[in-house]
Every structure is written in structure tokens, then in C-alpha cells.
Amino acid sequence: MNDDWMIALDLGGTDLKAGLLDKAGTLAHFTRRPSRTLESADAPLEVIAEAVEELRARSGSRVGGAGLGSPGVIHPATGALVGRTPHLPHWDSIALRERLGEWLGLPVSVDNDANCAALAESTLGAARGTRVSVTVTLGTGVGCGIVAEGRVLRGAFGGAGELGHLPLGSGRYPCRCGVENCVEPEASASGLVEMAREAGLDAPDAAAVFAAAARGDARAVKLVDHMADRLGALLGVAVNLINPEAVVVGGGVAQAGEPLFTRLGRALERYALASHRQGLRLVPAALGERAGVIGAGLLAWQAAG
């Protein structure tokens, strides 16, 4: 292949992040714009088309295709969104890869956004050099991607890695997924904020809850301990089931640093097999908000062969 760039796109409920990725994994012309997902089914596609047009103009050379990371379950064979996802309220079982290919006039690869982030961290980030890794992204929910031998584990219908929706919660905070006792509301950043507000804390985000805990606020300490315990239980399940060399934790909560990772390490001692903890690395993500974009570009390069 003589193409110089792949267009890399990471679609979220709020923003579309985009850039150009070369074959070596270098990201250029990183941009972000509102994704307009609440407006209509076509609005996010229009945003993607605008970004692609801009990046094509900026490339100054050959563009071989595009890769997109999207919320929701993406069928690995068809590139279609399977069912619905709350982050894209106007989309339901749409043929995403097919429609984007028609809109853009380019070969398009599509995968779940957490899978793209995991591919990036495995190839170029915190899990580089590992054979098997799990990447967890903490935000509104708990995103998870699994990479083995350089390939994302997608499952039969694209749904592998839904680690956040295990029935390990108390049931006090129902999840929109419908799983009874789903743990995501107690293990995610948004869930931590919700629990903090219920406890009477002024907490605009998860970082504020961690800051309050660091100051010794007993309510915040209890909440952070509980959130890290439930997240650690999820990581323990992943470690016992998949036996990865590295567990990468990203998203805004990961910026809490040692207070979070020390708690997660202790939780893994409780919930993961001792044999599986030998040689295991628990590390913060390295690629930040660009991980999903980089992974989408890598996805496109993989598809191109």
C-alpha cells in the first residue's frame, strides 16, 4: 500500500475527536468538535463527514481509508451497531460501516471505542510489548477492551469486554443496561459523583471526591474506598478470566494517581488469584484522550493489511 495516512475518528456522546495517523502510529492534526448526537440520526454522520473533509485537505497526500471508534456493540463482521446505546440516542441497529462508506467514499473500519483505546495502549502505550492486556477506561461508565497477540478480542457479535455490567453491585443504583445488581454505577466516575452528592458532598467531578478524601473527609474516604473496591473486583474478574500481563486504567479518574492505584492493588490482592498476579502490571494509561483516535487509525491500518 502506498497510502500515507488513515483518518482516525473517535465518536463520543459529546465530542468527535479526529486526526490523521501514519503507518508508524504518529498522530497529526488532532481536532475535536461537538458530535451533535442528540440532534438526529444523521447529525453525527454530518460531523464525521466535515472532519474527514478537513483532514483530507490537511493531509496533502494519500489517504487510504478511515477508522471509527463508536460507543455500543459493533458487529465484527458487518461493522453495524448492534441494538442501541444510550450515548447515541437516535441510532438503533444501523449499518454504520456501510453508511459511513457511502458518506465518505472511503474504506471504513468500525469498532467499539473502548476496543480502539485498548488497541492503542497495547500497540503504542502503557501495555506496549505485552501479549495479553486489558484496558479499562473510567468515565460515564466502565469501558473495557481486551487485546491478545496484537488483536482485539471482540466475541461472536462484538460484545466482548463489557466488564462494567457484571452483577457485583449492591442493587441500590440501577443501571440503564438492565442487568440486575449491575456494578457500573458503583465503579465508575459518574457513579462516584452521584454517590458523593447523595452523601452531601459538593463534588462537580470524581477528582473533587478524591481531593476531599485526601483532605480526610470521612464521607469521601468511604465512597472512594467503595468505588475502588468494586472496580478492583471487576479487575479481579478480568485477571482471573483472561490472565493478562497488564491491566491499564485510563479516563479522568486515573489522574487521581497513587490514591486510586494503591486501593486497586489492594483490591486485586483480595479478588485475583495469586498465581495470576505474578508478573501482572497495574498501570495508568499512557495515551490520554487521544487513545481512542490512535486506536481507530490503527484499526484502519490493520484492515488495509
N, C-alpha and C positions, 0 to 999 in steps of 0.2 A: 504494500500500500504506500502511495506517495503523498497521502494527505498529511498536513502539518498539525491540524487541530481537531479536537472534538469539542462541541458545545456542551457544557455541563450545567444542569439545571436542578435546583433543589426547591421543590414546591412545598410551602407550608401554609397553614391556615391564615397567617398574617402577611408573610412576605414570600416573594420569589427571589432566591439567591442564584446567581448565574455567573459563568465565566468561561474562559477558553482553557482547555487542558491539552498540553502536548504529550507525546508518547512517553516521555520521561517522567511525567507526573507533575510538571510545572504548571501552576495556575496563573493565568494572566487575565487582566481586565475584569476583576471581580466586581460585581454590581449587585444591588438589591433594590427591589421596588415592591409596592403593595401588590398582593396576589389577587385581590378582589374576589375572593372565594365566596363571599356572602351575597354577591350581586346576582349571579346567574350561572348556569352550567357552562356557557361559552366565555364568560368573563376571564377566568384563569387561563383559558386557551389563548385568548387575545393577548394577555400579559406575556405569556410564553412566546408567542409569535413576535411581539415587539422586542423582547430581549434577544431572541435569535437574530432578528434583522440587524439590531445594533451590533451584536457580536460578530456577525458575518462581515459587516462593514469594517469593524476594527481589526479583523484577523489579518487582512492584507495578503492572505494566501489561501491555501486549500483547506476546506472544512469537510471532513469525511462523514459526519453524522452528529447525532445528539444523544445524550443520556439524561434521563429524568429520574430523580428520586421523588416519590409521592407518598403521602400518608395512605394507609389502608393496605389491604391484602392484594398483591399484584400476581396474577396467574403467570407462572414462569414460562409457559408455552405460548400464550397469546398476548401477554403484556396488557391484559384487561384488568380493570379494577373489579374485584370480586365483592359484590354486595355494596354496602355503604360504609362510610367513615365519617364520624362527627366533625372532622376538620374540613370536610368538603361537602357541605350540606346539600348541594344541588347535583352531586354526582351519585349515581347508583348503577353499578354493574356496567360501566361504559367501556367501550373498546378503546382504551386510552392510547396504546401504541399505534393502532390503526388510524385513529382520528388525528393524532399529532403528526404522523407521517404525511397525511393528506394536507394538513395545515401548513407544514413546514417544507415539504418537498425534500425531505432528508430521511435517511435510515435512522430509526429511533429505537433506543433501548429503554425499558422502563423497569424499575424495581421499587420496592418499599424503601422509604427514606432512611430507616434505621439500618437496613441491609447495606445501603450505599455508604453510610458513615462507618460501618464495620469493615467494609472492604477497604476504605481509605486508611483507617487506623492499622489494619493488618498489613497493607502494602507499603505505606509511607509514614505511618505514625507510631503510636505507643506500642503496638503489637508487632512491629516490623521484625521479621526473622522467625516468627513463630509458625508452627504447622497448624495449630488449632487455637482460636481465640474467640472470646465472647466480648462484644462491645455493648454496653448499656448506656443509653442516653436519657438523662433525667430532665423532665420539663413538665408540660401539662400532664403527661403520662410517663410510662416507663417503656422506652423503645429498646429493642434488643436485636442484634444481628450476630450470626454465627458464621465464622469463616474457617474452612478446613482445606488444607492443601491449596490455598490461593483462590478457592471458590466459595461463594456464599451458599450456605445450606438453606434452601428455600422450602423444602417439603413438597408434598404431592400437588398442592394447589396454591403455593406461595405463602402459606400461613405459618411457616416455622419461625420460632423465635418470639412468640407472643408471651414472653416471660412475665409481664406485668399482670396478666389476667389469671393467675393461679389462685385457688381458693384458700389463701393463707391469711386473709384479713379477719377482722372481728365481726364484720357484717354491719357495723354501725354506720358506715359510709358507703351507700350503694354506688356501684359503678355503672356507667351507661352501657357497658358491654353486656350486661345481663347475667354474668357468672355470679352465682351465689357466693357470698363472702369473698368477692374479688379483693385482692390486696392492693391494687394500684392506688386507690385513694389514700392509703396509709403509707405508701412507699415512694410517692412522687413529690416533686417540688410544689405543685399546685395543691396537693393534699396536705402537705405540711403547713402551707399558708392558711388553708381553710381551717385546719385544726387549731392553729395559733389564734386566729380571730375568734373562734368559738371559745377559746380559753381566756379571752380578754386582752390579748396582746395586740399592739399596734404593729402589724407586720405586712408591709407592702409586698414583700417577696421572701423567698426562702433564706436569702442571705441575711435578712434582718432577724429571722428567728435564730439562726446560728450565732449572730452577733449578740443577741440577748442571752443566749445560753453561755457564751463566752464571758459575759459580764456576771454570770451567776444567777440569772433569773430562774427560779426553780421550775416555773411552768415551761419555760423554753427548753431547759435541760431535759425535762421529762418527755417533751414532744420530739426533740431531736433524737433522744435515745430510742424512742419507739419507732420513729421513721427509719433510723439506721438499722435497727433490729429486723424490721420487716423487709427492708431492702436486702440486708445481709442474708435473710432466709431465702429470698429469691436467688441471690448469687450462689448460695449453698446448693440449691436445687440444680442450677446450671453447672456448677463444678462437678457434682456427683453424677449428673447425667451425661455430660459432654466430655469431661476430663480435659479442659483447656490448659494451655501453658500460660495464658494471660487472660485476666479479666480487666477490661478497660472501662472506666466510668467517666462519662462526659456529661455535658449540659451545664447549665448555670450553677447547680448545686455543687458540682465537683470543684468549683472555685473556693469552696469552704476549706479545702485542703486537709491538713492533719486532723482537725476535729472530726471530719467525716470519715476519713480513711482509717483512722485508729479504731473508730467504732465498727466500721465494716470488717476490719481484720479480726476483731474480737468475735463478731457475729459468725464469721466463716469458721472460726475455731469451734463454735457451737454446732454449726449446721452442715459443715462439709467434712467428708471423710478425711482422716489423717493421711491416708495413702495418696489422696488426690490433692492435698495441699502441698505435698513435697514438690518443690520447684515451681509452684504456682506464683505468678506475679499479679498483684493487685495494684493497678497503676491509673493515674489520671489520663484522660485523653490528651493527645498532643496537637491536634489539628483545629481545635476550637470550632467556631461557627462555619468554617469552610469545609469541614469533613464531608458533609453530605454532597456538596458541589464536586469536590475532588472525586468522591466515590462514584458519582453519576458519570463523570468523564471517564474514569477507569472502566466502568461498565460498558460504555460505548466502544472503548478501545478493545476490550475483551471480545465483544460481539463482532468486531471487524476482523478479528483474527490476527 
